Amino acid sequence: MSTTTSPSPGTAPTPEDIVVHDVVVKPVSRTRRIVTGVVMILVGALTFALGRNAEAHSARFDLSQGSEFIHLPDLVLPVAATAYVCGVLILVLGVLQAVKGFTKPWSTVVGSAVGLLFLLAFFCWAASGGTGSTIDLLGVLENTLGLAAPIILGALGAVLCERSGVINVAIEGQMLAGAWAGAMFGTVIGRSGGVVAALVAGALMGWLLALFSIRYLVNQVVLGVVLNVLALGLTGFLYDALMQPNQDSLNNPGSFDSIAIPVLSKLPLIGPLLFDQNVIVYLMYVLIVVIQVALFRTRWGLRTRAVGEHPKAADTVGINVLRVRYRNVIMGGAIAGLGGAYMTIGAVGSFTKDITSGNGFIALAALIFGRWSPRGAVGAALLFGFAYELQTLLSLVQPPVTIPTNFLAMLPYLATIFAVAGLVGKVRAPAADGEPYVKE
Amino acid sequence: MSQTSTAPPAEPAAPTPEPGRSGRRRLGDSPVVVTALAFVAAIVVGGVLIAVSDEQTRNAATYFFSYPWDTFRYGFSAIWEAYKALFEGAIFNPGRASSGTIAGIFGPISETLVSATPLILGGLSVGLAFRAGLFNIGGQGQIIAGAICAGYVGFAWHLPPVIHLIVAAVAGILGGAVWGGIAGFLKAKTGAHEVISTIMLNYVAYYLLAFLLSVESFQRPPYGQAISNSILGSARLPHLLGGSLRLHLGLVIALLAAYGVHWLLTRSTLGFEFRAVGANQNAARTAGMSVGATYTRVMLIAGGLAGLAGVTQILGTNPAITQDIDAGIGFDAITVALLGRANAGGTVLAGILFGALRAGGVQMQSSTGTPIDVVDVIQAVIVLFIAAPALVRGIFRLKGSGAGTGQALAKGWNG
């Protein structure tokens, strides 16, 4: 799939005109097959070791809240046996991978299976410290979703932005603006007003990004960094100047109550997890589905991707490149703003300085790790949210060997570095991402 | 072709200046004028914020339509007081100077230069990478890595005075260089975009520091708090103007580093390679330069410079490792490099300027209650305007050739 765009006739070819794309579909190389296999075998061995290291005999998992149709009993698993079984299964898969190698549809399945088996054994082991403790599995999943929600929204906003060819390093700033506006206006005109204000604030930050990158051709990475500083300064300033002295009247929006969806919320496990959430999370579900479908199945999506991959071609067939970019960047900003609002009026119920604390950059990581697709970004965000939640969990249950939680916190970032370095498959950005389009 | 609702991104470059308007045309193209006007714009934006934050002004604004004069009067007085405090904190405070002591006269300048030192070094780091066409967003991680290494040598090793200082500083430079070098190496070997890898490495460094600060061998007794042992006296950077002022040898190091970067870029083969790769990597490759090796080298040096910023912080300004040792310098350094237009002299001036804003901001917050965050806003607005000269020209109605700085630097994730 190597393409070379030829420069328009009559003009001298400039380096910018020649875009050489890498081959996207690669046959699985021998080294990669064996390395992956060896890694899996090591994971299997580690899983086995967890079984030997366990202190208590059984691990107990709490799976229900009590309001479901069917009350799931606590899951009690023998720690050592579970870990041994999981370890052996992983070892078998690893050997198969090293010898034969799995091809495309199966490699994903095998990868997820190894991950889940390891996690199962890991959870059993974690709960087996001392005399054993119960892991509230439902709670863990709920917290994961809660931690992932702002990351998902930030990454979704960035998907819109980057798919149309504008690099968005300013997610953090857009979220911060949304978080601030949500709290401030949520207090003054009510929480629903706060959501609208957050959308508008995020959109304004998005508009700044669009204006400076599309009209004034400012380098988009630099611009993103500067906009983050601007948002941090502005919200910090307004917090200190207005909200801090008047906490009750300007920074007390409270948070949305969760709304249980009638029948669905009574389903075991997924009911309380997915269908007993607040309105921002439901909005998020809608956005995930709409963006995933729209980007790949509608005219708007095709245009967006065309503008992000090859603006000149898009322009030739009559797409207004700049307008598509403006719209997408502003919409993306609004969605990221909603992600910020989740952190204030969706969760803690007030604003503090730098409340997003790097979530915007995690969202950027999720976007990249998810290979610029909405579905991938959501998956990556959930994974990163889970990595966060794991830190809390491990400090609660006290596993047999204490794991420094800071290393868990590093995982999302390390995973992203590995991803962009091509160690877990090729990550490719939209071809024209970050390149301003100047009509000739 | 549907009609475009937006104006064309840049005015086409006119080959010859219009007669009669050439004076204004030249004005609009001069970087000095653009910088100065960006400044004016930032001061105005900051002024509006200060007025908004002033309670008296806000109260007066409630009856703005019946008596607007009050709003302006209180607003301007708030702005004047705040900027006056900023000046007094950053440059010269007549009240304190009348005491006649060294601390009274040079105190504000000393604080400015103390804040400027790591900003200059960080700005040099970002600027050097810019020249080779790389974005070093990883100043934060490199500063942390440098501070960890320098700090550890500084408090855990026992060496004779001068040697200890040198060894600690070298350790810090190496730490930063390794952290930056990883990003350069990954870029060279795998094509991983340095913006992504440096941002991610920032967080890896942050959590590495958090981990180290949770380990007892790093903490100071009584254990349990996230602060390291104090740097031993033998590894501290000496004060330049006596113990009453915080100004330390770090400033001299920063100035020497600036000269070194200037020399590197303009006089050395290595610097020529950096600039060649930055200007056109295809041409550089054709000329026989190894683009990959250049990426690794420039990120090693850039990381080393940022590491040096960490060194001056830990051995000079804050002689103990804490979680916020970076204090936003890594990101501020990017704005410094942009304002300094990625050359050494400009970076020094930009660093001193933003150092002055930092130092003055502290005074402003304590004496007028204006939150120091306004300094961030001023800084961001200056850089935004400088990056978009066309906007500055538009606001101030100057004519220019329309050449933006953005396009020269623009490239995508895949580039």
Boltz contact constraints between the chains, C-beta under 6 A:
constraints:
  - contact:
      token1: [A, 15]
      token2: [B, 282]
      max_distance: 6.0
  - contact:
      token1: [A, 212]
      token2: [B, 388]
      max_distance: 6.0
  - contact:
      token1: [A, 215]
      token2: [B, 9]
      max_distance: 6.0
  - contact:
      token1: [A, 216]
      token2: [B, 388]
      max_distance: 6.0
  - contact:
      token1: [A, 216]
      token2: [B, 390]
      max_distance: 6.0
  - contact:
      token1: [A, 216]
      token2: [B, 391]
      max_distance: 6.0
  - contact:
      token1: [A, 217]
      token2: [B, 9]
      max_distance: 6.0
  - contact:
      token1: [A, 217]
      token2: [B, 404]
      max_distance: 6.0
  - contact:
      token1: [A, 217]
      token2: [B, 406]
      max_distance: 6.0
  - contact:
      token1: [A, 217]
      token2: [B, 407]
      max_distance: 6.0
  - contact:
      token1: [A, 218]
      token2: [B, 387]
      max_distance: 6.0
  - contact:
      token1: [A, 218]
      token2: [B, 388]
      max_distance: 6.0
  - contact:
      token1: [A, 218]
      token2: [B, 406]
      max_distance: 6.0
  - contact:
      token1: [A, 219]
      token2: [B, 406]
      max_distance: 6.0
  - contact:
      token1: [A, 219]
      token2: [B, 409]
      max_distance: 6.0
  - contact:
      token1: [A, 219]
      token2: [B, 410]
      max_distance: 6.0
  - contact:
      token1: [A, 221]
      token2: [B, 135]
      max_distance: 6.0
  - contact:
      token1: [A, 221]
      token2: [B, 195]
      max_distance: 6.0
  - contact:
      token1: [A, 225]
      token2: [B, 334]
      max_distance: 6.0
  - contact:
      token1: [A, 226]
      token2: [B, 380]
      max_distance: 6.0
  - contact:
      token1: [A, 226]
      token2: [B, 383]
      max_distance: 6.0
  - contact:
      token1: [A, 226]
      token2: [B, 384]
      max_distance: 6.0
  - contact:
      token1: [A, 229]
      token2: [B, 376]
      max_distance: 6.0
  - contact:
      token1: [A, 229]
      token2: [B, 380]
      max_distance: 6.0
  - contact:
      token1: [A, 230]
      token2: [B, 380]
      max_distance: 6.0
  - contact:
      token1: [A, 232]
      token2: [B, 376]
      max_distance: 6.0
  - contact:
      token1: [A, 233]
      token2: [B, 373]
      max_distance: 6.0
  - contact:
      token1: [A, 233]
      token2: [B, 376]
      max_distance: 6.0
  - contact:
      token1: [A, 233]
      token2: [B, 377]
      max_distance: 6.0
  - contact:
      token1: [A, 234]
      token2: [B, 377]
      max_distance: 6.0
  - contact:
      token1: [A, 236]
      token2: [B, 373]
      max_distance: 6.0
  - contact:
      token1: [A, 237]
      token2: [B, 49]
      max_distance: 6.0
  - contact:
      token1: [A, 237]
      token2: [B, 371]
      max_distance: 6.0
  - contact:
      token1: [A, 237]
      token2: [B, 373]
      max_distance: 6.0
  - contact:
      token1: [A, 237]
      token2: [B, 374]
      max_distance: 6.0
  - contact:
      token1: [A, 240]
      token2: [B, 371]
      max_distance: 6.0
  - contact:
      token1: [A, 241]
      token2: [B, 53]
      max_distance: 6.0
  - contact:
      token1: [A, 241]
      token2: [B, 371]
      max_distance: 6.0
  - contact:
      token1: [A, 320]
      token2: [B, 2]
      max_distance: 6.0
  - contact:
      token1: [A, 322]
      token2: [B, 6]
      max_distance: 6.0
  - contact:
      token1: [A, 361]
      token2: [B, 199]
      max_distance: 6.0
  - contact:
      token1: [A, 368]
      token2: [B, 196]
      max_distance: 6.0
  - contact:
      token1: [A, 404]
      token2: [B, 211]
      max_distance: 6.0
  - contact:
      token1: [A, 406]
      token2: [B, 207]
      max_distance: 6.0
  - contact:
      token1: [A, 406]
      token2: [B, 210]
      max_distance: 6.0
  - contact:
      token1: [A, 406]
      token2: [B, 211]
      max_distance: 6.0
  - contact:
      token1: [A, 409]
      token2: [B, 207]
      max_distance: 6.0
  - contact:
      token1: [A, 410]
      token2: [B, 204]
      max_distance: 6.0
  - contact:
      token1: [A, 410]
      token2: [B, 207]
      max_distance: 6.0
  - contact:
      token1: [A, 413]
      token2: [B, 200]
      max_distance: 6.0
  - contact:
      token1: [A, 413]
      token2: [B, 203]
      max_distance: 6.0
  - contact:
      token1: [A, 413]
      token2: [B, 204]
      max_distance: 6.0
  - contact:
      token1: [A, 416]
      token2: [B, 200]
      max_distance: 6.0
  - contact:
      token1: [A, 417]
      token2: [B, 197]
      max_distance: 6.0
  - contact:
      token1: [A, 417]
      token2: [B, 200]
      max_distance: 6.0
  - contact:
      token1: [A, 420]
      token2: [B, 192]
      max_distance: 6.0
  - contact:
      token1: [A, 420]
      token2: [B, 196]
      max_distance: 6.0
  - contact:
      token1: [A, 421]
      token2: [B, 186]
      max_distance: 6.0
  - contact:
      token1: [A, 421]
      token2: [B, 190]
      max_distance: 6.0
  - contact:
      token1: [A, 421]
      token2: [B, 192]
      max_distance: 6.0
  - contact:
      token1: [A, 422]
      token2: [B, 190]
      max_distance: 6.0
  - contact:
      token1: [A, 429]
      token2: [B, 413]
      max_distance: 6.0
  - contact:
      token1: [A, 429]
      token2: [B, 414]
      max_distance: 6.0
  - contact:
      token1: [A, 433]
      token2: [B, 412]
      max_distance: 6.0
  - contact:
      token1: [A, 433]
      token2: [B, 413]
      max_distance: 6.0
  - contact:
      token1: [A, 434]
      token2: [B, 412]
      max_distance: 6.0
  - contact:
      token1: [A, 434]
      token2: [B, 413]
      max_distance: 6.0
  - contact:
      token1: [A, 435]
      token2: [B, 412]
      max_distance: 6.0
  - contact:
      token1: [A, 436]
      token2: [B, 410]
      max_distance: 6.0
  - contact:
      token1: [A, 438]
      token2: [B, 9]
      max_distance: 6.0
